[in-house]
Amino acid sequence: MSCPGSGNGHRRQFIKTTTAATAAASVATTASGKAKAYQQDNGARGDDAVPRATLGRTGASVTKLGMGTSWALSPSFVQAALYAGVRYIDTSESYENTNSEKVLGQVLERTKMRDKVFLVTKNSKSKASGDDAPKAYRDRLDESLARLRTDYVDAYYMHGVGGPKELDQLKDPGVKKAFEELKKAGKIKYAGFSCHDALLVEFINAAVDCGWVDQIMLKYNFRDKIDAAGLEKALDRAHKANIGLIAMKTQGGAEVSYPDRHADYVQKGFKKEVAAIKTVWADPRMQVVVSEMTTLSDLRENVAASRQPLTAMESKLLEQYRASTANLYCHGCGHLCETASKGVKVSEVMRYLRYYEAYGKRQNARALYQALPAEARMMADLEVDKLDAACPHGLPVGDLLKKADRLLS
């Protein structure tokens, strides 16, 4: 006589379950081994490896190096970053179609390091306003919390804000109420937004005026510091208001790579990537740099750079590099050229071209470009001469837009 539930079906299920558990354990062991090996090989010091800063009026002590996660994360790399001392992690529901949140949740649960990490996620799919905002933001956040395997995040953002409509949302009572209710429920500690829009200056000023924004994540690099009109004054206002400031896109990569332009600098021992990130940290208004580190070499280099001040020689060579490559980089000042673009979203299209060429994110760049409204991708009737003349940096805007359309369509 057999016991209830026994038989081939039960045995098959037992074997499948055991195999899955064994595989999961193997992944965890391998990830832990790689992370600890990194720590031993590179002299990382865990909690003390990366210097800390106070994140504006939040009062939170955070590592000044943060980890960006908009790529195909591996558990072993996340653990390596944690063991190397990186304790600020930035993610979003939109990164890798929610998979980045899932991987982070698994790692933080397994390592039991959730309480050591300042964790940020973002709402990118439902930026509601008015009476609809509280429920919309709560529902989106609950899904993120489930994937992250936690009951709270340290900060929750409106992701990639841009355009007049979303600028108005910062002043919307319903949006303010949404974030206030999430705080009262203990699901978030702080509220903010990320932005690399042409209206960045306006968004920063609106954040100061609206009063409920605790932190801002913005595109900021050695090029923006020199060239962005009004940005310095807006950042001064935000800093005075004690809003936490987090920099992203700190490398200022050009659309086109010209190795010959970089060769002379390399021969002088100059590492542009290191100097670029140090320049942002040298700005006392910036508390955190979120860097998308995808290799152990990137991680090792950035952790080391976080402990080293910018040298006078690095600053001098970086300025020379900026000047010699200014005509290769879109600075995002779309308000200057989009008057001649006939509806084409110049700064967005150029950003997606940079994702494709400089960052190697080809599928992501194509998806973003193809999601733009049809009128924002109408390149056939561009008045190239007017577009080029409107660019203060000398970019061949018209040609680059048409190139983007060829590559990303």
N, C-alpha and C positions, 0 to 999 in steps of 0.2 A: 504494500500500500504506500502510495506517495503522499507527502505532505501537501496541503493546499499551497498553491503558488509555485510549486516546483515544476520541473519539466524543461524542455528545450528553450521555450520562450523566456523563462525566468533566467536560465543560464546565460542565454545570449545577452540579455539586458545587463546581467551582472558583469559579464566580460566587457561589454561596451563601457559601462560605468567605471570599472576598474582601470581599463585602458586610458580613458579620458583623465581620470584622476592621476594616474602615473605620468601621463604626458604633461599635465599642468604642473605637477611637482618637479618634473625634469626642467621645464621652462623656468620655474622659480629658482631652482638651484643654479642653473646656468646663468641666469640674470644676476643673481646674488654674487656668484663667483666672479663674473666679469667686472661687476661694480667694485668689489673688494680688491680685485687685481689692479684696477685703475688706481684706486686709492693708495695701494702699496707702491705701485710703480711711479707715481707722480708726487708722492709726498703730501697728498691732500690731508687737511687737518679737520675734516668734518665740519662741526659747527663753527669753527673759527677760521675756515679757509678763505671765506669771502668777506670783506669788510661790510659793515652795515650802515644804514642811514635811517633817519626817522622820516616816515612818509607823510609829510605835511601835517595837517590837523588831525589825521587819523591817530597819530601818536604811535603807530606800529613800527617796530624795529624790523627792517627788512634787509635782505642782502641786496647790495647795489647792482649785482648781476642777476638778471632774471632769465628764465628759459622760455623761449617761444616754441609753440607746439603745432604750427600749421604745416606739418609734414608727417610722413608715415612713421610714427614713433615706434620704437622697440622698447619692451620692458627693461632690457639690460641697459639701454642708454639712459633712460629716465633714472634708474637706480644709480648709474655712474654719476649723473649730475647731482643727485641728492647726496651721495657719499663724498663728492668733491666739494660740497658746501653750498651749492646753489639751492636756496630755499624760497625763492619767489618763482612761481610758475603761472604763466599766462596761457589760457586756452579759450576755446569757443565751441558752441554747439555746431558751428559751421565747419570746423577744421576736420578735414578728412572724413566728411559726412558723419560726424559724431564719434568717429573711432578714436580721436585723440583724447576725448573725455573718458572713453571706456578704458583705454590703456592706463591713463593716469589713475583712475579709480582703482584698478586692479593693483597697481604698484603701491599706491599709498595705503591700501588696505593690508596688503601682504607685509609691507615693511613696518607698518604701524607708525608711520612718520607724518600722518595728517596734521597733527598738532604742531609740527615743526615747520610747516610750509604755509606761506602766504599764497593762497590759491585764488586766482581770478578766472571767471568765465564770463561769457558775453551772450547777449540776446541779439541774434542777427536775422531772425525770421519773422518776428512779430513786434514791430515798433509801433504799437497802438497808442492812441491818445484819448483824451476825454474820459468818459465814464467806462470805456472798454479797457483802459490801460491796466488797472490793478489786476483783473483776472488774467489778461493776456500775459503779463509779465510773470505772474505767479505760476501759471501753467507751464510756460517755457522753462522757468527756473527749476520747477519740480522735476522735469524730465532730465535736465542737466545734473541735478543732485543725484538722481537715481544712477545715472551713468558714472558719476564720480564717486559713488558709494560713500557719500557723506551727507550730513543733515544741514550743512551750511557751507557757504563760500565766504572768503574774507571780503571780496569785492565782486560786484556784478555790474556789467557795463551795457550800455547801448553800443552796439558794435558798428564801426565804420560809418559813423554819422556823416551826412553830407547833404547839401542842397538846402534851399530856403525852408522847405516843409519840415525837415527834421531840426533845423535851427529853431523853428517856432516851438517844437516839442519840448525844448528845454524850459520854456516859459509856461508850458501847459500844466494846469493844476492837477489833471488826472495822472500825468507822468510822475509828477512830484509825489502824489499820493501813493502811486504804485511802489516806488522805492521806499517810502516811509513805512508802508505796511509790511514790506519784506523785512525791514530792519526790526520792527516790533515783533514779528513772528520768529525772529532769531535765525532766519534763513540767510541773511547777508549781514555783514558788519558795515560795509561802505558802498557807496554808489559812484558811478562814473561813466565815462564813455571813451571810445577810441576814435581817432580821426586822422585821416591824411587827405582831406578834401581841400579844394581850392579856397573854401571859406573857413579854413582852420582858424585864422585870426578872429573872425566873427564868433566862432564856436567857443573859443577860449574866453573872450569877453563876455559872452552870454552866460558861461558857466560861473564866472565871478558874480554876475548880476543876479542870477536865479537863486543862488545860495544853497542848493541841495547837493551840488556836485562835490564829492570829496577828493576825487583824483581824476586825472586826465592822462590818457596814453596817446602820444602824438608822434607823427613823423618828425624827426629832428636829427640833423647831422651837420657835419662841418660845412656843407654847402648852404643849408638853410640858415645857419647862424649868420652868414655873410649876406645872403641875398634876399631873404623873405621880407617883403615890405610889411611893416607893422608888427611882425612877430615878436621882436624883442620887447616892445612896449606891452604887448598882450601877456607875454610870459612874466614880465615884471609885476603886472597886476595880479596874475594868478599866484605868483610866489608871495606877494604881500598879503593876499587873502588866505595864505597857508594851504592852498590846494596842492595835493601831492602830484608831482609831475614825473611821468614815466616816458622814456624815449624809446621809439622803435625806428626801424629803417635807418639805422645809424651809419650804414656804410656808404650811402650816397653813390651807389654803383651807376655807371653810365650804361646807356642803351647798347652801345657798341664797344667791344673790347679791342683796344689797340695795344698789343704787347710792347711795341717799340716805345710807346709813351711811358711805360712803366719800368722799362729795363734799366734806365739810368738810376732810378730811385732804388731799385733792388740791389744794384751794385754798391750803393752807399750804405747798405744794411738797413734800409728803410722798409718797414712792414706797414703798408697803408691801412690794413684792417685793424691792426693794433692801435695805431695812432688815431684812427677815426673814433674808435670806442673810448679811448682815453680822453679825447677832446670833449666828448659829451660829459664824461664824469668830471672834467675840470670845471664845468659850469655849475656853480653852487646851487642853482635853481633846480637842477635835475637830480632826483634821488635814486632812480633805477634806470638801467638800460636793459630792455628785453631783447635778447639776441637769439636768433634761430640757429643754434649750434647743432649741426647734423653729424659731426664726426668727433671722435675723442680728441683729435688734434685741435679742433675748434674749441672744445671744452677746456682743454689744458691751457691753450693760449689765452683765453678770456679770463679764466680764474687767475692766472699769473698776472695779466694786465690789470686786474682789479686791485692788485696790491702795489702797483707801480705808478708813480705820478708821470704825467706827460712831460717829456723833456723839451728843452728849447729847440733842439735839433729836429725832433719829431714834429713839433709845431711848425717850424720853418719849412720843412720838406712837404708837409701836408698842405700848406698854403700854396706852395709852388705847384703841387699836383692838382689842387682845386682849380687854380687859374688856367693850367694847361689843358684841362679836360672839361671846363665849364660848358663848352659848346657841344658836349656829348650827352648831357644829362638834363632830363626834363625836371624842372624845379617845382612843378605842380601849380604854377600860377595861371591856371586856366582862364581866370577872369580877364586876362590880357589878350589871349588869342581866340577865345571862343566866340567873341563878337564877329569874327570872320569865318567861323567854322560851319555855319549853316546847320546848327543843331548837333554836330558831332561833339561828344564829350572828350575833348582833347586830353585833359590831365588823366582821366580814367583810362583811356585807351593806351596812353603812353606808360602808365603804371603797369598795365597788363603786359605790354611789350617787354618791360623790364623784368617782370616775373618770368617770362618766357626765355629771354636771352641771358640775363645776368644771374637769375636765381635757379634756372633750370626747371621751373615748375610749369612744364608745357601743358599738361592736361588741365591743371587748375587755371592757367591763363586763358586757355581756349574756352573753358566753361564760363568764366567770368565775362569774357568778351561776347560770347554768343547769347548771354543772358541780358545784355543791354538792349534797350528798345531799338527798333529798326532804324529810327531817325538818328540815333546816336552812332550808327555804323554806316551811314550813307557817305561813302568816300568819293563817289564818281564825280560829284559836282564841286569838289573843294576848289577854292581859289588859292592855289598854292602860294603865289607871290604875296598875297595879303597875310596869309598865315605866317609865313616865314618872316615877314617884316614886323609882325606883332610880337615876335619872341625877342626879349631883351638879351638873351644868351646866345643868339646866333644858331639855334638848332634848325635843321632842315625839316620843319614840322610837317609840311605836306608830304614829303617823301617818307618820313617815319610812320605817319598815319596809314599811308597806303601799304607800307611794308607790314604793319601790324595786321591790316585786313587780310593780306595774303597768308600770313603765318597762322592767324587765329581763327579764321572763318571755317 
